[in-house]
Amino acid sequence: MAFAKPTLLKGISELSEAYDGFIIDLFGVVHNGETAFAGAIDCLAHLITHGKRVVLLSNSPRRKQEVSDHLLGMGIPMRSMTG
């Protein structure tokens, strides 16, 4: 059985028109544990501004408030979080 060659995307912007919502992992996608990745905050803001539902996913053993505080410390606004 032959498989199609995967398409490499430059970012979520290439998918944003096709979907109403996004589940985005935090560590390794939005931040490295200490700082937000370049463009991550703008990307989240863009999705929210365009009416997309964004759920940030984490397997961190920390409670929601602690994770939220950590994200705020990296400059990721609470309005970027849904769910």
Residue frames as qw, qx, qy, qz and C-alpha x, y, z in Angstrom:
[[0.000, 0.890, 0.457, 0.000, 0.00, 0.00, 0.00],
 [0.421, 0.324, -0.006, 0.847, 1.39, 3.40, -0.97],
 [0.244, -0.737, -0.440, 0.450, 1.04, 6.35, 1.37],
 [0.269, 0.894, 0.148, 0.327, 0.71, 9.97, 0.31],
 [0.518, 0.176, -0.286, 0.787, 3.70, 12.14, 1.01],
 [0.264, -0.733, -0.488, 0.394, 2.93, 14.37, 4.02],
 [0.232, 0.789, 0.147, 0.550, 2.52, 18.07, 3.41],
 [0.486, -0.254, -0.371, 0.750, 4.72, 20.26, 5.58],
 [0.049, -0.903, -0.371, -0.212, 2.99, 23.39, 6.81],
 [0.337, 0.449, -0.251, 0.788, 4.65, 26.68, 7.68],
 [0.066, -0.043, 0.565, -0.822, 2.21, 27.22, 10.53],
 [0.203, 0.447, 0.802, -0.341, -1.34, 27.11, 11.79],
 [0.270, 0.520, -0.028, -0.810, -2.28, 30.00, 9.52],
 [0.241, 0.196, -0.775, -0.551, -2.42, 27.54, 6.63],
 [0.195, -0.288, -0.937, -0.003, -5.16, 25.63, 8.48],
 [0.056, 0.228, 0.490, -0.840, -7.02, 28.45, 10.21],
 [0.460, 0.140, -0.206, -0.852, -9.69, 28.96, 7.56],
 [0.535, 0.011, -0.784, -0.314, -10.53, 25.25, 7.40],
 [0.472, -0.300, -0.784, 0.269, -11.35, 24.74, 11.10],
 [0.340, -0.790, -0.212, -0.465, -13.52, 26.38, 13.76],
 [0.621, -0.741, 0.212, -0.140, -11.39, 25.29, 16.69],
 [0.573, 0.524, -0.575, 0.258, -7.92, 24.21, 17.65],
 [0.826, -0.561, 0.032, 0.050, -6.50, 22.06, 20.44],
 [0.455, 0.732, -0.384, 0.332, -2.94, 23.24, 20.93],
 [0.831, -0.304, -0.300, 0.357, -0.40, 21.56, 23.19],
 [0.214, -0.973, 0.081, 0.030, 1.54, 23.94, 25.39],
 [0.509, -0.642, 0.493, 0.294, 5.04, 22.56, 26.02],
 [0.501, -0.105, 0.687, 0.516, 7.08, 22.41, 22.84],
 [0.279, 0.604, 0.620, 0.415, 4.41, 24.11, 20.76],
 [0.093, -0.941, -0.218, -0.242, 3.57, 27.38, 22.55],
 [0.213, -0.881, 0.379, -0.185, 6.56, 27.58, 24.92],
 [0.652, 0.350, -0.637, 0.217, 9.74, 25.83, 25.98],
 [0.667, -0.430, -0.535, 0.291, 8.97, 25.89, 29.70],
 [0.399, -0.422, -0.193, 0.791, 10.49, 29.32, 30.25],
 [0.121, 0.437, -0.126, -0.882, 9.53, 31.54, 27.32],
 [0.690, 0.545, 0.376, -0.292, 6.87, 31.61, 24.63],
 [0.599, 0.090, 0.543, 0.581, 8.07, 30.70, 21.15],
 [0.020, 0.300, -0.235, -0.924, 8.33, 33.51, 18.61],
 [0.347, -0.043, -0.558, -0.753, 4.95, 34.05, 17.01],
 [0.228, -0.289, -0.923, 0.110, 3.01, 31.85, 19.45],
 [0.038, 0.484, 0.501, -0.716, 1.25, 34.72, 21.22],
 [0.275, 0.348, -0.275, -0.853, 0.42, 36.44, 17.93],
 [0.285, -0.038, -0.878, -0.384, -0.88, 33.16, 16.51],
 [0.121, -0.416, -0.840, 0.325, -3.19, 32.58, 19.50],
 [0.119, 0.499, 0.225, -0.829, -4.41, 36.18, 19.32],
 [0.259, 0.217, -0.563, -0.754, -5.05, 35.84, 15.57],
 [0.237, -0.217, -0.932, -0.167, -7.11, 32.69, 16.05],
 [0.063, -0.513, -0.673, 0.530, -9.17, 34.24, 18.85],
 [0.128, 0.437, -0.052, -0.889, -9.69, 37.48, 16.91],
 [0.355, 0.147, -0.645, -0.661, -10.99, 35.48, 13.97],
 [0.746, -0.154, 0.075, -0.643, -13.56, 33.70, 16.13],
 [0.691, 0.166, -0.703, -0.005, -11.75, 30.41, 16.45],
 [0.779, -0.586, 0.075, -0.210, -12.15, 28.36, 19.61],
 [0.456, 0.544, -0.635, 0.303, -8.75, 27.62, 21.14],
 [0.847, -0.518, 0.026, -0.114, -8.15, 25.03, 23.85],
 [0.205, 0.699, -0.653, 0.210, -4.65, 24.86, 25.29],
 [0.955, -0.168, -0.226, -0.093, -3.69, 21.33, 26.29],
 [0.053, 0.676, -0.661, 0.322, -1.17, 20.32, 28.91],
 [0.852, -0.184, -0.490, 0.004, -0.19, 17.09, 30.61],
 [0.130, 0.498, -0.516, 0.685, 1.46, 19.07, 33.39],
 [0.471, -0.358, -0.776, 0.219, 0.85, 17.67, 36.89],
 [0.080, -0.098, -0.322, 0.938, 0.19, 21.25, 38.06],
 [0.190, 0.641, 0.668, -0.328, -3.25, 22.69, 38.75],
 [0.363, 0.726, 0.442, 0.381, -4.98, 24.93, 36.21],
 [0.145, -0.987, -0.059, 0.028, -4.34, 28.15, 38.15],
 [0.570, -0.582, 0.386, 0.433, -0.61, 27.44, 38.46],
 [0.566, 0.234, 0.572, 0.545, -0.34, 26.71, 34.73],
 [0.174, 0.881, 0.372, 0.234, -2.38, 29.86, 33.95],
 [0.328, -0.912, 0.105, 0.224, -0.12, 31.99, 36.14],
 [0.617, -0.294, 0.502, 0.530, 2.96, 30.53, 34.46],
 [0.456, 0.521, 0.546, 0.471, 1.53, 31.31, 31.01],
 [0.024, -0.978, -0.200, -0.055, 0.70, 34.87, 32.06],
 [0.502, -0.721, 0.278, 0.388, 4.30, 35.24, 33.22],
 [0.538, -0.020, 0.595, 0.597, 5.41, 34.34, 29.69],
 [0.148, 0.318, -0.184, -0.918, 3.07, 36.96, 28.23],
 [0.168, -0.234, -0.858, -0.426, 0.38, 34.54, 27.08],
 [0.351, -0.162, 0.182, -0.904, -2.92, 36.29, 27.89],
 [0.360, 0.140, 0.837, -0.387, -5.76, 34.48, 29.62],
 [0.611, 0.487, 0.089, -0.618, -8.07, 35.47, 26.74],
 [0.384, 0.448, -0.738, -0.328, -6.11, 32.96, 24.68],
 [0.006, -0.054, 0.980, -0.193, -7.50, 30.15, 26.83],
 [0.677, -0.080, -0.143, -0.717, -10.87, 28.54, 26.28],
 [0.850, -0.066, -0.495, -0.166, -12.14, 25.45, 28.01]]
